[in-house]
């Protein structure tokens, strides 16, 4: 399954959803922490690979798209189509690709 995700500084967008780029540690368990979406966005980050926050936001985006597709079973493979703003592409593309 192919899932497109736009990792904006204000919002994360997929074909079916848009939500504020904000997290708190509560609901989704990842590496021993529990995360939840919030209505308050993260501070601007030019390099979104500095920590796990945009990876966690991607997990929420994937879960929302799987739910919208009516997926009740595990997928063998999910391909992500992710992008960067044109001005960041040359500098961050390799790091962003390795991030996922």
DRENTI-769650 format. One line per 10 residues: for each residue x, y, z of N, C-alpha, C, O, CB. Coordinates in pm, 1 decimal. Glycine has a CB too. Layout:
<atoms>
X:Y:Z:X:Y:Z:X:Y:Z:X:Y:Z:X:Y:Z | ...
</atoms>
This chain:
<atoms>
85.8:-117.7:0.0:0.0:0.0:0.0:89.8:123.2:0.0:187.8:128.5:74.3:-97.3:0.2:123.3 | 57.8:220.3:-81.2:132.2:344.9:-89.5:58.5:451.6:-8.8:-61.3:472.8:-28.0:150.7:389.4:-237.6 | 130.0:518.3:81.0:72.1:625.2:161.7:156.5:750.9:142.4:276.8:750.2:168.1:64.7:584.8:312.9 | 93.1:857.7:97.3:161.4:986.1:77.6:145.5:1070.7:203.1:35.6:1083.4:256.9:105.1:1061.4:-46.9 | 256.2:1128.4:249.5:253.8:1211.3:370.2:332.0:1340.1:344.8:447.3:1336.7:301.9:313.1:1134.2:492.0 | 267.6:1453.5:371.7:333.2:1584.2:365.0:362.0:1625.8:509.1:269.3:1650.7:586.2:243.5:1692.1:289.4 | 489.2:1633.4:545.5:531.6:1665.4:681.9:549.4:1816.0:698.0:662.1:1865.0:704.9:662.7:1591.9:716.8 | 440.3:1888.2:703.8:447.3:2032.8:717.9:482.1:2075.6:858.9:459.2:2001.5:954.5:317.2:2094.8:677.2 | 537.3:2195.1:871.9:567.5:2246.2:1005.5:439.7:2279.1:1082.6:437.1:2270.3:1205.4:656.4:2370.5:995.7 | 334.3:2316.9:1011.3:207.4:2345.0:1078.8:119.0:2220.8:1086.6:57.8:2194.6:1190.1:133.0:2457.0:1006.7
112.0:2144.1:977.1:21.9:2028.5:973.8:84.5:1914.3:894.7:164.8:1935.6:804.0:-114.2:2067.3:912.5 | 45.5:1792.8:931.6:79.5:1673.1:855.7:-41.8:1641.9:770.1:-154.4:1637.9:819.7:118.5:1551.5:949.7 | -18.5:1619.5:639.4:-130.1:1599.2:547.9:-112.4:1467.7:472.2:-2.6:1433.5:428.3:-141.8:1717.3:449.3 | -222.7:1395.3:458.1:-229.2:1274.6:376.3:-343.6:1295.4:278.3:-412.7:1396.8:286.9:-250.0:1144.0:464.1 | -365.9:1203.5:185.8:-477.0:1223.9:91.5:-613.4:1242.2:158.3:-700.6:1308.3:101.9:-484.2:1107.4:-2.6 | -633.6:1184.9:277.4:-764.9:1190.8:340.7:-769.2:1271.9:470.3:-878.0:1297.8:521.8:-811.7:1052.7:368.5 | -654.5:1312.5:524.3:-652.0:1377.0:655.1:-550.3:1490.6:659.1:-454.1:1494.0:582.3:-620.4:1274.8:763.8 | -574.8:1582.2:750.3:-479.5:1688.6:782.7:-491.9:1710.5:932.4:-602.1:1729.2:984.0:-507.5:1822.7:700.4 | -378.2:1708.3:1002.8:-382.4:1731.2:1145.8:-260.4:1812.0:1187.7:-155.3:1806.4:1123.8:-388.9:1597.8:1222.6 | -276.3:1887.2:1296.2:-171.0:1974.1:1347.8:-47.1:1890.8:1379.0:-58.0:1780.4:1432.3:-219.0:2050.4:1474.0
69.7:1943.3:1346.0:197.3:1876.6:1375.7:230.8:1897.1:1523.1:327.0:1966.3:1556.5:312.4:1931.5:1284.5 | 151.7:1837.3:1610.2:172.7:1850.8:1754.2:158.6:1717.3:1824.2:73.2:1636.2:1788.4:74.9:1951.1:1813.4 | 242.6:1694.7:1924.0:242.6:1568.1:1997.1:251.8:1592.1:2146.6:306.4:1692.4:2192.6:358.3:1479.2:1951.1 | 197.1:1498.0:2220.3:220.5:1488.1:2362.9:240.5:1339.5:2390.6:191.0:1255.6:2315.3:101.2:1550.0:2448.1 | 309.9:1307.0:2494.1:337.6:1166.8:2524.8:219.6:1105.8:2601.0:208.9:1123.6:2722.3:468.3:1153.5:2607.4 | 129.5:1032.9:2529.9:15.1:972.4:2597.1:-35.8:843.1:2535.8:-39.7:742.3:2606.4:-94.5:1068.7:2600.2 | -75.9:839.3:2407.1:-154.2:728.3:2354.7:-75.6:623.9:2276.5:-81.4:505.9:2311.3:-259.9:781.4:2268.6 | -3.0:662.2:2173.2:71.4:569.0:2089.8:201.6:531.8:2159.9:280.2:619.9:2194.7:99.4:629.7:1949.8 | 225.2:402.4:2181.0:348.1:358.9:2247.4:456.7:338.8:2143.9:438.7:264.0:2047.8:325.1:228.9:2328.0 | 570.1:406.0:2163.3:686.3:391.5:2075.8:811.3:412.7:2160.1:827.5:517.2:2223.1:680.9:492.7:1955.7
898.1:315.1:2161.0:1023.5:320.8:2238.4:1000.0:354.3:2385.3:1073.1:434.0:2444.1:1117.7:424.0:2177.6 | 898.2:293.3:2443.5:872.8:311.2:2586.0:801.3:438.7:2624.9:782.5:464.8:2743.7:998.9:306.1:2657.4 | 760.3:520.3:2526.0:684.0:642.6:2554.1:547.6:629.8:2487.9:532.3:558.6:2388.7:759.5:770.7:2502.9 | 448.6:699.2:2543.5:312.6:697.7:2489.9:281.6:836.2:2433.5:294.2:936.7:2503.4:208.3:657.0:2599.9 | 240.6:840.6:2305.8:222.1:966.5:2233.6:76.6:986.2:2194.6:3.4:889.2:2174.6:310.7:970.3:2109.1 | 34.8:1111.6:2183.6:-98.9:1148.9:2137.4:-86.9:1277.2:2055.7:5.1:1356.3:2076.6:-198.3:1167.5:2258.0 | -179.8:1297.2:1962.9:-182.3:1421.5:1885.8:-239.0:1533.6:1971.6:-323.8:1509.6:2057.6:-265.5:1404.8:1756.2 | -192.9:1654.9:1948.8:-245.3:1771.1:2020.0:-282.9:1878.4:1918.7:-251.0:1867.2:1800.3:-141.5:1825.7:2122.4 | -350.0:1980.7:1965.2:-386.4:2093.1:1879.4:-279.2:2200.1:1874.1:-295.6:2300.4:1804.6:-515.0:2153.8:1926.4 | -169.8:2180.8:1946.3:-61.7:2279.8:1947.8:56.2:2223.7:1869.3:110.4:2118.7:1903.7:-19.2:2315.8:2094.4
95.9:2295.0:1762.7:200.2:2242.4:1674.8:337.8:2248.7:1739.2:362.3:2325.6:1832.2:201.6:2318.6:1544.1 | 425.9:2165.9:1687.1:565.2:2166.4:1730.5:632.9:2294.4:1683.5:588.4:2355.7:1586.5:640.1:2042.3:1676.9 | 739.6:2335.6:1750.7:815.5:2450.7:1700.8:872.9:2420.1:1562.5:895.2:2303.9:1528.6:929.2:2488.2:1799.3 | 896.7:2524.3:1482.8:952.9:2507.7:1349.4:1082.3:2428.0:1356.7:1168.8:2455.1:1440.1:977.5:2644.5:1283.2 | 1094.6:2328.4:1267.4:1216.4:2248.4:1258.7:1255.4:2239.4:1111.9:1184.1:2177.6:1032.8:1196.5:2105.6:1321.4 | 1366.2:2299.5:1074.8:1412.5:2287.3:936.1:1449.3:2142.8:907.1:1411.3:2089.1:803.0:1533.5:2380.5:909.3 | 1523.0:2079.1:997.7:1561.7:1939.3:983.9:1471.4:1854.9:1072.5:1492.6:1845.3:1193.3:1711.5:1918.2:1020.7 | 1371.7:1794.6:1012.0:1272.3:1716.8:1086.8:1323.7:1579.6:1128.5:1249.3:1501.5:1187.8:1147.2:1700.1:1003.9 | 1450.3:1548.9:1098.4:1508.3:1420.4:1136.6:1588.0:1430.7:1266.8:1650.3:1333.1:1308.4:1598.1:1368.2:1024.8 | 1586.9:1546.1:1330.9:1665.7:1565.6:1453.5:1623.4:1474.7:1567.3:1705.7:1437.5:1650.9:1655.5:1708.5:1498.5
1496.1:1438.7:1571.4:1446.9:1349.4:1675.7:1333.1:1265.9:1618.0:1310.0:1269.1:1497.1:1399.7:1429.5:1801.3 | 1262.3:1191.8:1701.4:1158.6:1098.9:1655.2:1021.7:1162.2:1632.8:930.3:1092.7:1588.3:1144.5:988.5:1753.5 | 1003.8:1289.5:1661.3:868.1:1346.8:1659.0:799.9:1337.0:1523.3:681.9:1302.3:1517.9:873.4:1491.0:1700.6 | 869.1:1366.0:1413.7:803.6:1355.9:1283.0:787.0:1210.5:1239.6:697.4:1179.9:1160.9:883.6:1432.7:1177.7 | 869.9:1122.3:1288.5:848.7:979.0:1265.5:719.8:935.1:1334.9:639.4:862.1:1276.9:970.2:895.7:1317.2 | 700.6:979.5:1458.5:578.3:947.8:1534.1:456.2:1005.7:1462.7:354.3:937.7:1450.2:587.1:1003.1:1679.3 | 465.3:1130.8:1415.6:354.0:1190.3:1340.6:322.9:1106.9:1217.0:206.7:1093.9:1178.7:386.8:1335.7:1299.9 | 425.4:1050.4:1154.4:404.7:963.5:1037.9:328.5:837.0:1076.1:244.7:789.7:999.4:539.4:926.3:974.4 | 357.0:782.0:1193.9:284.1:663.1:1239.9:135.4:694.2:1255.4:50.7:612.6:1219.1:342.2:611.9:1374.1 | 103.3:812.8:1309.6:-37.2:853.8:1319.7:-99.0:868.2:1180.4:-211.9:824.7:1157.8:-49.6:987.0:1397.9
-25.6:928.9:1087.4:-76.6:946.1:950.9:-102.4:811.4:885.0:-204.7:793.3:819.1:22.0:1027.8:866.4 | -10.4:716.5:902.2:-27.7:582.7:845.3:-150.0:516.0:906.3:-230.7:457.7:833.8:98.3:496.2:868.7 | -165.3:523.3:1038.0:-280.7:461.8:1104.5:-411.4:521.7:1054.5:-508.3:448.9:1032.6:-270.3:478.8:1256.6 | -415.3:653.6:1035.9:-537.4:717.6:986.5:-570.2:672.0:844.3:-686.3:645.1:813.7:-522.8:870.3:990.5 | -470.3:663.1:758.0:-494.4:619.6:620.0:-535.6:471.7:614.9:-622.8:435.5:535.9:-368.1:642.4:534.0 | -475.5:387.2:696.4:-515.5:246.5:701.2:-659.9:233.6:748.7:-736.4:153.2:695.3:-421.5:166.5:793.8 | -696.5:312.0:848.0:-834.6:310.3:897.1:-931.4:357.7:789.6:-1038.3:299.2:772.3:-848.3:397.9:1022.1 | -894.9:463.4:717.0:-981.2:514.7:609.8:-997.5:412.4:498.3:-1101.1:408.6:431.9:-924.2:645.1:552.9 | -895.4:329.3:477.3:-902.0:226.4:372.9:-976.8:102.6:420.7:-997.8:8.6:344.1:-761.3:187.5:328.0 | -1017.0:102.9:547.7:-1088.8:-12.1:602.5:-998.3:-131.0:629.4:-1044.8:-244.9:634.0:-1198.5:-53.3:508.7
-870.7:-105.4:646.9:-774.3:-213.9:669.3:-789.7:-269.5:810.0:-773.3:-197.9:908.8:-629.5:-164.5:646.9 | -821.5:-398.5:817.2:-836.1:-464.6:946.5:-724.3:-564.4:971.9:-713.9:-619.1:1081.7:-970.3:-534.5:954.7 | -641.3:-588.5:872.6:-533.2:-685.3:887.0:-400.0:-617.0:859.1:-395.7:-508.3:801.4:-553.7:-805.9:792.0 | -293.4:-680.7:899.9:-159.6:-625.1:878.7:-123.4:-629.4:730.4:-160.1:-722.7:659.0:-54.6:-702.4:961.8 | -51.6:-528.1:685.8:-1.2:-523.9:550.2:140.0:-578.8:550.0:216.3:-557.3:644.3:-5.6:-380.2:492.8 | 174.1:-649.0:444.7:309.3:-700.3:432.9:407.9:-586.7:408.4:521.3:-590.9:456.1:317.7:-803.5:320.5 | 364.4:-485.0:333.6:453.4:-373.1:302.3:372.3:-246.1:284.5:264.9:-246.3:224.3:536.3:-402.1:175.3 | 426.3:-137.9:338.5:369.5:-4.7:316.9:480.7:80.9:258.8:587.9:92.4:318.1:311.6:57.9:450.6 | 456.0:140.4:144.1:550.4:233.8:82.7:505.4:374.9:116.4:386.6:406.5:109.0:559.6:213.0:-72.5 | 600.2:458.8:153.1:569.6:597.6:184.8:617.2:688.4:73.4:728.0:672.6:22.0:633.4:638.4:317.8
534.2:782.4:36.7:572.7:889.7:-54.7:578.9:1015.0:31.6:475.7:1073.6:64.2:470.5:905.7:-177.6 | 699.4:1055.9:68.4:717.2:1172.1:154.7:795.4:1278.0:79.5:869.8:1247.6:-13.8:789.4:1133.7:286.3 | 778.0:1400.0:120.1:845.3:1507.0:48.5:898.5:1614.3:140.8:869.2:1618.5:260.3:752.4:1568.1:-50.8 | 977.2:1700.0:81.0:1036.0:1814.1:149.7:1009.1:1940.2:69.4:987.7:1933.1:-51.6:1187.8:1794.1:171.0 | 1009.8:2055.8:135.4:999.2:2180.2:58.5:1116.2:2190.4:-39.3:1226.0:2144.5:-8.0:996.4:2303.8:153.3 | 1095.3:2248.6:-155.6:1202.1:2257.2:-255.8:1332.8:2317.7:-202.2:1441.2:2272.9:-239.7:1154.1:2339.0:-372.8 | 1323.6:2417.6:-116.2:1445.0:2481.5:-65.4:1524.7:2392.2:29.9:1642.2:2418.9:55.1:1408.8:2610.0:4.7 | 1461.8:2285.8:83.7:1530.0:2194.1:175.1:1573.2:2065.3:106.5:1651.0:1988.1:162.7:1440.0:2161.5:292.3 | 1524.0:2041.7:-12.8:1542.9:1912.9:-78.9:1689.8:1874.3:-96.0:1729.3:1764.4:-57.0:1476.1:1915.3:-213.1 | 1769.8:1961.5:-152.7:1909.5:1928.8:-179.7:1987.8:1895.3:-54.3:2070.3:1804.0:-54.9:1975.7:2042.8:-250.3
1962.7:1968.0:52.7:2037.8:1949.5:175.6:1988.4:1832.4:260.2:2068.6:1765.5:325.4:2032.4:2074.8:256.2 | 1857.7:1806.7:260.1:1800.9:1711.7:355.7:1748.8:1581.2:295.1:1707.6:1492.5:369.8:1690.6:1777.3:428.4 | 1749.0:1566.6:163.4:1681.7:1450.2:102.8:1739.7:1317.8:148.4:1663.6:1225.9:178.7:1689.8:1458.3:-47.6 | 1871.7:1304.3:154.6:1931.8:1177.4:197.3:1900.2:1147.0:343.2:1866.1:1034.0:378.0:2083.3:1180.7:176.5 | 1911.7:1247.5:427.2:1883.1:1229.5:569.8:1737.2:1191.4:591.7:1706.9:1105.7:674.7:1916.3:1357.4:648.0 | 1646.6:1255.2:517.2:1503.5:1228.7:529.1:1471.5:1087.2:481.7:1390.3:1018.2:543.4:1422.4:1331.9:448.5 | 1534.3:1043.8:373.4:1512.4:907.4:322.7:1560.3:804.0:425.0:1493.0:702.8:444.6:1586.0:887.0:187.4 | 1672.7:826.3:489.6:1724.4:733.1:589.0:1640.1:735.4:717.0:1632.7:635.3:788.3:1870.2:766.3:621.3 | 1577.9:847.1:745.4:1493.2:864.1:864.6:1381.1:761.9:867.6:1343.3:711.6:973.4:1434.4:1005.3:869.1 | 1328.7:732.3:749.1:1218.1:637.1:741.4:1266.0:498.2:710.3:1185.2:405.9:700.3:1118.3:680.3:637.6
</atoms>
